Structures are given as structure tokens and as C-alpha cells.
Amino acid sequence: MKRIIATLTLALGLAGGSAMAESGWKSSLFGLAPTAAAYSTELKRLPPPDLDAPLPAHALTEGITEDWLMSRPEPEGDAEWQCLTEALYFEARGESLEGQIAVAEVILNRVESPLYPRTVCGVVRQRVGGSCQFSYVCNGRTRMREPAAADLAGRIARAMLDGAPRLLTEGATHFHGRGVKPDWSRRFPRTAAIGAHVFYRQPGSRG
């Protein structure tokens, strides 16, 4: 019987390893899956899950951490990468990693929506009725004076453009600071609140 249980445990461990190897971002971030014995040991140490507790934001970034981003090659890219980097820097550089990723999600969600321009630069530079969709554009700010914050913004932008998962804001197309309440916030479904920002999805924004 012990031999049968051991065989089943090993098979489950190998299956888990295959699943992780096929998951794209997870395999590239974490490498090889732990052994079956390691899974068993770690599971015994975990407390019973609280199913009513909200999922922490960092659990939805698929392992993208600041340490991982900083371990990657120095980011570079075309105009789309530059536009996303600047938007993250000027709109969210004081936010947590999750907060900055959430703003990137909004921009990329707009790019994929039939209601907005089809490029990152088109989205961040869009003006409606003479007003800028992103305030830093109207303010004329383009010089990023904080090197560390600019570097992190560039790394986040590179990861998001390369296909990092967008799981934090449930397809949000809008956000605002907690200290204001635009008219559209009364009409659009609220999807998330991360750091200083609240996120919303415009009805009909998904193609």
C-alpha cells in the first residue's frame, strides 16, 4: 500500500510540473516545479484557507514581483513602450507595484477596445472635448526626473506589452484618485480599488 501511495504522489507531482511548464508566465518566472515531497511538506504547514477573505492584489500578478522585474535585462522598446512607460511614471509612480500594473491594464484594455484608439500612444494622448484623458499630457510633462521610478515603470511597461496577465482590474478602462468622483464613476461598474486609485469598466468597452 505504501508503494502505491508513493507512486500516486509522484505521478501527481509530475502532472503538476507539466501543468506549470505549459502555463507560460509561471514556467518562465519560477522554473522547475517543486517535487512531490516538497509539495506534501509545504501543504502540511499551511493553515486552512479562509474562503471568505479577499484575495490579496499581489496574488493576481502571476508571480511578477519587483525583484523579478529588476532581474530582467534593461528594458527597451519602440514608441509604444515609451508611451506606456511615461504614462505609468506620471500617473502612478507613487503607487505599489500592483497599483502601477493596474494603470497599465487600463491603458492596454483601452487599446483592445473598439471605443478607443488602437495604439498605446493614441490612448494616452487622446483628447476628448479639449480635455486630456491622462492629465500629464495636458500638463506637457515628458521628462522623467526620478531615474529609479522611471526604470521600474519601463520594466513594468515591457512586461505588460510582452503579455503579462491582466488580472487586477477585471477589464477596467477608467480610474480616478480616491479624492475625486467624476460623473462617469456613477455610471460605470466599479471593478477594483488599489492604492490611491479606484477602477471602473466602461459598458460596451469589450470588443
ABEGO torsion letter per residue (X at the ends): XAAAAAAAAAAAAAAAAAAAAAAGAAAAAAEBBBBAAAAAAAAAABBBBBAABBBBAAAAAGGBBAAAAAABBBBBEBAAAAAAAAAAAAAAAABBAAAAAAAAAAAAAAAABAABBABAAAAAABBBGGBBABAAAAAGBABBABAAAAAAAAAAAAAAAAGBBBAAAGGBABBBBAABBBAAAAABBBABBBEABBBBBBBGABX
